[in-house]
Amino acid sequence: MHCLLTSMLTAAAIFLFTLTNISQAAEPINDSLQKSYEREYAFLEAQRRVLRESISKLNHSIEQDKSVTEKTIQQLESTLLSKRAKKDSLEQLLLETERSAQNKENSTELLQTTYLQAASTLTKFANELTNPSQFNDGNDQQKIALLFSQANQLVTQLSAIRQTPGKFFLQDGSKVSGTIVKIGNIAAYGLSDQSSGMLAPAGEGHLKLWPEPAMDSATAVAAMQTPATLKLFLFESQEQEIKQHQDKTPLATIESGGTIAWVIVGLGILAALLILLRIIFLKSASSSTEKITHHISQLIREDNIEAALAYCKKRRGATSRVINATLRNIHRSRDHLEDIISESILHENTYLDRFGAFILVLAAVAPLLGLLGTVTGMIATFDIITEFGTGDPKLLSGGISIALITTEVGLIVAIPTLIIGNLLSGWAEKIKHDMERAALRITNVYQDRRMEVQENVRRIA
């Protein structure tokens, strides 16, 4: 233990001695490092001062450059705005110039077109008034003045009544020579040895005699006199022929509908014939029903059945036949007799309903044929449109006529046929009802007479 303490003290002493030696050796080194640090610190302080001065100068220079740059930008922006305003002004001026040039060009073209049309019109009416070369020389004012001058001359010339030898067509199509009296440029009269009267345009500059008589007016105007009644046919141009309007006849209307229209008309005629026959049949069937019933009832009250049967055989008609069957079986029971009456009426149905169903069928078929004509006409119209276009309406009139006329004719046939057919069917039903009522009335009279006879026999007994 003592040795251990001694060793530890010895080690401690050695460690203290070593530390003392080390501290003594480090003092010179610390002094050197301190001086080096102070020199380096002084150098860095000097560098920092230099850098701060450089940064200050640089900031001042930047501020100056920024101010100059901002002024330059403002000047450039002002210059740009002025340039843009000038550009817009120049573009507007260019647009106005182009518009003015276009208007001038359009005006020039319009004037040239007007000159050509005026020259053509004036030449058409009076060749001696115009000289086309005059419209090619001079300015616009001179051309317009010349144009109005010649127009005034033409108006003055055409406004007078003038007579010229010429040719015109008569109503039969023959062309004759004579005197043409023109009233301005809106009316004319023709005088010739064959006929005289008002003239109407015949197309391509020709004139034709109008059918309405006006010889007195033509003669009076030619003699420069005023007639009691002045008949005029006014027209605008002689290039387009004017045709006299003619009322379309029913045959012409049907003809424009084509074959289907004639088929519908044929069905209508057949329906009319059947309706007439059916009326005759129903008239004969219902003739004197009340009179026959009254007469037979009187004979039954007189117990004269044989005379009643003879009377029925003399009469014609469904009523007399039903009553005849009733009288022949009048002695049978009531139920059996009613069955016989019903059977007799059923036998008369064939006669009373004759042609009734067929008439109604015709009434139903007629509008269907009209619809068929409509479809056919529209197909023809579209075929023409496909081949020739829609430029000429006359090319389309055929198909349109078939499309419309057949429907019209079909309805004209169907409506009255349907109405009359149903009325006749109602009439036939009324006849059946009257026959049944007459037979039952006779049966009741007979039953009443039998009861009366039985009552008398009972009283006598």
C-alpha positions as CSV (number, residue, x, y, z in Angstrom):
1,M,0.0,0.0,0.0
2,H,2.8,2.3,1.0
3,C,4.6,1.4,-2.2
4,L,1.5,2.1,-4.2
5,L,1.1,5.6,-2.7
6,T,4.7,6.3,-3.3
7,S,4.4,5.3,-6.9
8,M,1.4,7.5,-7.3
9,L,3.1,10.5,-5.7
10,T,6.1,10.0,-7.9
11,A,3.9,9.8,-11.0
12,A,2.1,13.0,-10.0
13,A,5.3,14.8,-9.4
14,I,6.6,13.8,-12.8
15,F,3.3,15.0,-14.5
16,L,3.5,18.4,-12.8
17,F,7.1,18.7,-13.8
18,T,6.2,17.9,-17.4
19,L,3.3,20.4,-17.4
20,T,5.6,23.1,-16.1
21,N,8.1,22.5,-18.8
22,I,5.4,22.5,-21.5
23,S,3.9,25.8,-20.4
24,Q,7.3,27.4,-20.3
25,A,8.0,26.1,-23.9
26,A,4.6,27.3,-25.2
27,E,4.9,31.0,-24.1
28,P,7.1,32.0,-27.1
29,I,4.8,30.2,-29.5
30,N,1.7,32.0,-28.2
31,D,3.4,35.4,-28.6
32,S,4.2,34.6,-32.2
33,L,0.6,33.5,-33.0
34,Q,-0.8,36.7,-31.3
35,K,1.3,38.9,-33.5
36,S,0.4,37.0,-36.6
37,Y,-3.3,37.3,-35.8
38,E,-3.0,41.1,-35.2
39,R,-1.2,41.6,-38.5
40,E,-3.8,39.5,-40.4
41,Y,-6.7,41.3,-38.6
42,A,-5.2,44.7,-39.6
43,F,-4.9,43.6,-43.2
44,L,-8.5,42.3,-43.3
45,E,-9.7,45.6,-41.8
46,A,-7.9,47.5,-44.5
47,Q,-9.5,45.3,-47.2
48,R,-12.9,45.7,-45.7
49,R,-12.6,49.5,-45.8
50,V,-11.5,49.3,-49.5
51,L,-14.4,47.0,-50.4
52,R,-16.9,49.3,-48.6
53,E,-15.6,52.3,-50.5
54,S,-15.8,50.3,-53.8
55,I,-19.3,49.2,-53.1
56,S,-20.4,52.8,-52.3
57,K,-18.9,54.1,-55.5
58,L,-20.5,51.2,-57.4
59,N,-24.0,51.9,-55.9
60,H,-23.6,55.6,-56.8
61,S,-22.7,54.7,-60.4
62,I,-25.7,52.2,-60.6
63,E,-28.1,54.9,-59.3
64,Q,-26.8,57.3,-62.0
65,D,-27.1,54.7,-64.7
66,K,-30.6,53.8,-63.5
67,S,-31.7,57.4,-63.7
68,V,-30.3,57.8,-67.2
69,T,-31.9,54.5,-68.3
70,E,-35.3,55.5,-67.0
71,K,-35.1,58.8,-68.8
72,T,-34.1,57.0,-72.0
73,I,-37.0,54.5,-71.6
74,Q,-39.5,57.4,-71.1
75,Q,-38.2,59.1,-74.2
76,L,-38.5,55.8,-76.2
77,E,-42.0,55.2,-75.0
78,S,-43.0,58.8,-75.9
79,T,-41.5,58.3,-79.3
80,L,-43.2,54.9,-79.7
81,L,-46.6,56.5,-78.9
82,S,-46.1,59.2,-81.4
83,K,-45.0,56.7,-84.0
84,R,-48.1,54.6,-83.3
85,A,-50.4,57.6,-83.6
86,K,-48.8,58.6,-86.8
87,K,-49.1,55.0,-88.1
88,D,-52.9,54.9,-87.2
89,S,-53.3,58.3,-88.9
90,L,-51.6,57.0,-92.0
91,E,-53.6,53.8,-92.1
92,Q,-56.9,55.8,-91.7
93,L,-55.8,58.1,-94.5
94,L,-54.9,55.1,-96.7
95,L,-58.2,53.5,-96.0
96,E,-60.1,56.6,-96.9
97,T,-58.0,57.0,-100.0
98,E,-58.8,53.4,-101.0
99,R,-62.5,53.9,-100.3
100,S,-62.5,57.1,-102.3
101,A,-60.8,55.3,-105.2
102,Q,-63.3,52.4,-105.0
103,N,-66.2,54.8,-104.9
104,K,-64.8,56.7,-107.8
105,E,-64.3,53.4,-109.7
106,N,-67.8,52.3,-108.9
107,S,-69.2,55.7,-109.9
108,T,-67.2,55.5,-113.2
109,E,-68.5,52.0,-113.9
110,L,-72.1,53.1,-113.0
111,L,-71.8,56.0,-115.3
112,Q,-70.4,53.8,-118.1
113,T,-73.3,51.3,-117.6
114,T,-75.8,54.1,-117.6
115,Y,-74.3,55.6,-120.8
116,L,-74.5,52.2,-122.5
117,Q,-78.0,51.5,-121.3
118,A,-79.2,55.0,-122.3
119,A,-77.5,54.7,-125.7
120,S,-79.1,51.2,-126.2
121,T,-82.5,52.5,-125.2
122,L,-82.4,55.6,-127.3
123,T,-81.1,53.7,-130.3
124,K,-83.9,51.2,-129.8
125,F,-86.6,53.9,-130.0
126,A,-85.0,56.2,-132.5
127,N,-81.7,55.5,-134.3
128,E,-81.3,59.0,-135.6
129,L,-81.1,60.5,-132.1
130,T,-78.0,58.8,-130.9
131,N,-74.4,58.6,-132.0
132,P,-72.6,56.1,-129.8
133,S,-69.2,57.7,-130.5
134,Q,-70.3,60.8,-128.7
135,F,-70.5,58.9,-125.5
136,N,-66.8,57.8,-125.8
137,D,-65.5,61.4,-125.9
138,G,-65.7,64.3,-123.5
139,N,-66.1,64.3,-119.7
140,D,-69.0,63.0,-117.7
141,Q,-70.8,66.4,-117.5
142,Q,-70.8,66.6,-121.3
143,K,-72.0,63.0,-121.6
144,I,-74.8,63.5,-119.1
145,A,-75.9,66.7,-120.8
146,L,-76.0,64.9,-124.2
147,L,-77.9,62.1,-122.7
148,F,-80.6,64.3,-121.2
149,S,-80.8,66.3,-124.4
150,Q,-81.5,63.2,-126.5
151,A,-83.9,61.8,-123.9
152,N,-85.9,65.0,-124.0
153,Q,-86.0,64.9,-127.8
154,L,-87.2,61.2,-127.7
155,V,-89.8,62.0,-125.0
156,T,-91.1,64.9,-127.1
157,Q,-91.3,62.8,-130.2
158,L,-92.9,59.7,-128.6
159,S,-95.5,61.8,-126.7
160,A,-97.3,62.8,-129.8
161,I,-99.9,60.8,-131.8
162,R,-98.2,59.7,-135.0
163,Q,-99.2,57.5,-137.9
164,T,-96.8,55.3,-139.7
165,P,-97.3,52.6,-142.3
166,G,-96.6,49.1,-140.9
167,K,-97.8,45.5,-140.6
168,F,-99.7,43.8,-137.8
169,F,-101.3,40.4,-137.2
170,L,-105.1,39.8,-137.4
171,Q,-106.9,37.5,-135.0
172,D,-106.6,34.5,-137.4
173,G,-102.8,34.9,-137.4
174,S,-102.5,36.4,-140.9
175,K,-100.2,39.4,-141.3
176,V,-101.6,42.5,-143.1
177,S,-100.2,45.9,-144.1
178,G,-101.9,49.1,-143.1
179,T,-101.6,52.2,-141.0
180,I,-100.4,52.0,-137.4
181,V,-101.5,54.9,-135.2
182,K,-99.4,55.1,-132.0
183,I,-100.4,57.1,-129.0
184,G,-97.1,57.9,-127.4
185,N,-95.4,54.6,-126.7
186,I,-98.1,53.0,-124.6
187,A,-101.0,52.3,-127.0
188,A,-101.5,51.7,-130.7
189,Y,-104.3,51.2,-133.3
190,G,-104.2,49.4,-136.5
191,L,-106.2,50.2,-139.6
192,S,-106.4,48.0,-142.7
193,D,-108.9,47.0,-145.4
194,Q,-109.4,43.7,-143.6
195,S,-110.0,44.9,-140.0
196,S,-109.2,47.7,-137.7
197,G,-109.0,48.1,-133.9
198,M,-106.7,48.2,-130.9
199,L,-103.3,46.6,-131.2
200,A,-101.5,44.6,-128.5
201,P,-97.9,43.3,-128.3
202,A,-97.3,40.1,-130.2
203,G,-93.7,39.7,-129.1
204,E,-90.4,40.6,-130.7
205,G,-91.6,44.1,-131.5
206,H,-94.7,43.0,-133.5
207,L,-98.3,44.0,-132.9
208,K,-101.5,42.1,-133.2
209,L,-105.2,43.0,-133.4
210,W,-106.9,42.7,-130.0
211,P,-110.2,40.7,-130.1
212,E,-112.2,43.4,-128.4
213,P,-113.9,45.6,-131.0
214,A,-112.5,49.2,-131.2
215,M,-112.9,50.2,-134.8
216,D,-114.7,53.5,-133.9
217,S,-111.9,54.5,-131.6
218,A,-109.2,53.6,-134.2
219,T,-110.9,55.6,-136.9
220,A,-111.5,58.6,-134.7
221,V,-107.9,58.7,-133.4
222,A,-106.5,58.3,-137.0
223,A,-108.7,61.3,-138.0
224,M,-107.4,63.3,-134.9
225,Q,-110.9,63.3,-133.5
226,T,-112.2,62.5,-130.0
227,P,-114.6,59.5,-130.0
228,A,-117.5,59.2,-127.6
229,T,-115.8,56.3,-125.8
230,L,-112.0,55.9,-126.2
231,K,-110.9,52.3,-126.0
232,L,-107.2,51.8,-125.2
233,F,-105.0,48.8,-124.7
234,L,-102.0,50.0,-122.7
235,F,-98.7,48.2,-122.8
236,E,-95.2,48.8,-121.6
237,S,-93.2,46.9,-124.2
238,Q,-93.7,45.1,-127.5
239,E,-91.1,42.4,-126.8
240,Q,-93.3,40.3,-124.6
241,E,-96.5,38.8,-126.2
242,I,-99.7,39.4,-124.3
243,K,-102.3,36.7,-124.6
244,Q,-105.9,37.1,-124.0
245,H,-107.0,35.4,-120.8
246,Q,-109.4,32.6,-121.3
247,D,-111.5,31.0,-118.6
248,K,-110.5,27.4,-118.2
249,T,-113.3,25.0,-119.1
250,P,-114.0,21.9,-117.0
251,L,-112.7,19.7,-119.9
252,A,-109.5,21.7,-120.1
253,T,-109.1,21.3,-116.3
254,I,-109.6,17.6,-116.5
255,E,-107.2,17.4,-119.5
256,S,-104.5,19.1,-117.5
257,G,-104.8,16.4,-114.8
258,G,-103.8,13.7,-117.3
259,T,-105.0,10.1,-117.6
260,I,-105.7,9.6,-113.9
261,A,-108.1,12.6,-113.9
262,W,-110.0,11.0,-116.7
263,V,-110.1,7.7,-114.8
264,I,-111.6,9.5,-111.8
265,V,-114.1,11.2,-114.0
266,G,-115.1,7.8,-115.4
267,L,-115.6,6.5,-111.9
268,G,-117.7,9.5,-111.1
269,I,-119.9,8.9,-114.1
270,L,-120.2,5.2,-113.1
271,A,-121.1,6.2,-109.6
272,A,-123.7,8.7,-110.8
273,L,-125.3,6.0,-113.0
274,L,-125.4,3.5,-110.1
275,I,-126.8,6.2,-107.8
276,L,-129.6,6.9,-110.3
277,L,-130.4,3.2,-110.6
278,R,-130.4,2.8,-106.8
279,I,-132.8,5.7,-106.5
280,I,-135.1,4.1,-109.0
281,F,-135.0,0.8,-107.2
282,L,-135.6,2.4,-103.8
283,K,-138.3,4.6,-105.2
284,S,-140.2,1.6,-106.6
285,A,-139.7,-0.4,-103.4
286,S,-141.1,2.4,-101.2
287,S,-143.9,3.5,-103.5
288,S,-147.3,3.8,-101.8
289,T,-146.3,1.8,-98.7
290,E,-148.8,3.7,-96.5
291,K,-151.5,3.4,-99.2
292,I,-151.0,-0.4,-99.5
293,T,-151.1,-0.9,-95.8
294,H,-154.2,1.1,-95.3
295,H,-156.1,-0.7,-98.1
296,I,-155.0,-4.2,-97.0
297,S,-156.1,-3.4,-93.4
298,Q,-159.5,-2.4,-94.6
299,L,-159.9,-5.7,-96.5
300,I,-158.7,-7.7,-93.4
301,R,-161.3,-6.0,-91.2
302,E,-163.8,-7.1,-93.8
303,D,-162.5,-10.7,-93.6
304,N,-161.6,-10.6,-97.2
305,I,-158.1,-12.2,-97.2
306,E,-158.4,-13.4,-100.8
307,A,-159.0,-9.9,-102.1
308,A,-156.1,-8.6,-100.1
309,L,-153.8,-11.3,-101.6
310,A,-155.1,-10.4,-105.1
311,Y,-154.4,-6.7,-104.4
312,C,-150.8,-7.5,-103.3
313,K,-150.2,-9.5,-106.5
314,K,-151.2,-6.5,-108.6
315,R,-148.9,-4.2,-106.9
316,R,-145.1,-4.0,-107.4
317,G,-142.5,-3.4,-104.9
318,A,-140.8,-4.9,-101.9
319,T,-143.5,-3.8,-99.5
320,S,-146.2,-5.6,-101.5
321,R,-144.1,-8.8,-101.6
322,V,-143.5,-8.7,-97.8
323,I,-147.2,-8.1,-97.1
324,N,-148.1,-10.9,-99.6
325,A,-145.9,-13.3,-97.6
326,T,-147.5,-12.1,-94.4
327,L,-151.1,-12.7,-95.7
328,R,-150.3,-16.2,-97.0
329,N,-149.1,-17.2,-93.5
330,I,-151.4,-15.0,-91.4
331,H,-153.2,-18.0,-89.9
332,R,-150.0,-19.2,-88.2
333,S,-148.9,-18.5,-84.7
334,R,-147.6,-15.0,-83.8
335,D,-144.0,-16.1,-83.3
336,H,-143.9,-18.2,-86.5
337,L,-145.5,-15.3,-88.4
338,E,-142.9,-12.8,-87.2
339,D,-140.1,-15.2,-88.3
340,I,-141.7,-15.4,-91.7
341,I,-141.9,-11.6,-91.9
342,S,-138.2,-11.3,-90.9
343,E,-137.3,-13.9,-93.5
344,S,-139.2,-12.0,-96.2
345,I,-137.4,-8.7,-95.4
346,L,-134.1,-10.5,-95.6
347,H,-135.0,-11.7,-99.0
348,E,-135.6,-8.1,-100.0
349,N,-132.2,-7.0,-98.7
350,T,-130.5,-8.0,-101.9
351,Y,-132.8,-5.9,-103.9
352,L,-132.8,-2.9,-101.5
353,D,-129.0,-2.9,-101.0
354,R,-128.2,-3.3,-104.7
355,F,-125.2,-1.2,-105.8
356,G,-125.0,0.4,-102.3
357,A,-121.7,-1.1,-101.3
358,F,-120.2,-0.6,-104.7
359,I,-121.1,3.1,-104.6
360,L,-119.3,3.5,-101.3
361,V,-116.3,1.7,-102.7
362,L,-116.2,4.2,-105.6
363,A,-116.4,7.0,-103.1
364,A,-113.4,5.6,-101.2
365,V,-111.3,4.8,-104.4
366,A,-111.7,8.3,-106.0
367,P,-109.6,10.2,-103.5
368,L,-107.0,7.4,-103.5
369,L,-106.7,7.8,-107.2
370,G,-106.4,11.5,-106.7
371,L,-103.5,10.9,-104.2
372,L,-101.9,8.6,-106.8
373,G,-102.1,11.4,-109.3
374,T,-100.6,13.8,-106.8
375,V,-97.6,11.4,-106.2
376,T,-97.2,10.9,-110.0
377,G,-97.3,14.6,-110.7
378,M,-94.7,15.4,-107.9
379,I,-92.4,12.7,-109.3
380,A,-92.7,14.2,-112.7
381,T,-92.0,17.7,-111.3
382,F,-88.9,16.5,-109.4
383,D,-87.6,14.7,-112.5
384,I,-88.0,18.0,-114.5
385,I,-86.2,19.9,-111.7
386,T,-83.4,17.4,-111.7
387,E,-82.9,17.6,-115.5
388,F,-83.7,21.3,-116.2
389,G,-83.6,23.1,-112.8
390,T,-86.2,25.6,-111.6
391,G,-85.5,28.4,-114.1
392,D,-88.6,28.0,-116.2
393,P,-91.9,27.6,-114.3
394,K,-93.7,26.5,-117.4
395,L,-91.7,23.3,-117.4
396,L,-93.1,22.5,-113.9
397,S,-96.7,23.3,-114.7
398,G,-97.5,19.8,-116.2
399,G,-96.4,17.9,-113.1
400,I,-98.0,20.4,-110.8
401,S,-101.3,20.3,-112.7
402,I,-101.4,16.5,-112.4
403,A,-100.5,16.8,-108.7
404,L,-103.3,19.3,-107.9
405,I,-106.0,18.6,-110.5
406,T,-106.2,14.9,-109.7
407,T,-106.7,15.5,-106.0
408,E,-109.3,18.1,-106.8
409,V,-111.2,15.9,-109.2
410,G,-110.9,12.9,-106.8
411,L,-112.5,15.0,-103.9
412,I,-115.2,16.4,-106.2
413,V,-116.2,12.8,-107.1
414,A,-115.8,11.3,-103.7
415,I,-117.5,13.9,-101.5
416,P,-121.0,13.9,-103.1
417,T,-120.8,10.1,-103.9
418,L,-120.1,9.4,-100.2
419,I,-122.8,11.6,-99.0
420,I,-125.5,10.4,-101.4
421,G,-124.4,6.7,-100.9
422,N,-124.9,7.0,-97.2
423,L,-128.2,8.8,-97.6
424,L,-129.4,6.0,-99.9
425,S,-128.3,3.4,-97.4
426,G,-130.3,5.3,-94.8
427,W,-133.3,5.3,-97.2
428,A,-133.0,1.6,-97.7
429,E,-133.0,1.0,-93.9
430,K,-136.1,3.2,-93.6
431,I,-137.8,1.1,-96.3
432,K,-137.0,-2.1,-94.4
433,H,-138.3,-0.5,-91.2
434,D,-141.5,0.6,-93.0
435,M,-142.0,-2.9,-94.4
436,E,-141.6,-4.5,-91.0
437,R,-144.0,-2.0,-89.5
438,A,-146.6,-2.5,-92.3
439,A,-146.4,-6.3,-91.9
440,L,-146.8,-6.1,-88.1
441,R,-149.7,-3.6,-88.5
442,I,-151.5,-6.0,-90.7
443,T,-150.8,-8.8,-88.3
444,N,-152.2,-6.8,-85.4
445,V,-155.3,-5.9,-87.5
446,Y,-155.9,-9.6,-88.2
447,Q,-155.4,-10.5,-84.6
448,D,-157.8,-7.8,-83.5
449,R,-160.3,-9.0,-86.0
450,R,-160.0,-12.6,-84.8
451,M,-160.5,-11.6,-81.2
452,E,-163.5,-9.5,-82.2
453,V,-165.1,-12.5,-84.1
454,Q,-164.4,-14.8,-81.1
455,E,-165.9,-12.3,-78.7
456,N,-169.1,-12.1,-80.9
457,V,-169.3,-15.9,-81.1
458,R,-168.9,-16.1,-77.4
459,R,-171.7,-13.6,-76.9
460,I,-174.0,-15.5,-79.3
461,A,-173.3,-18.7,-77.6
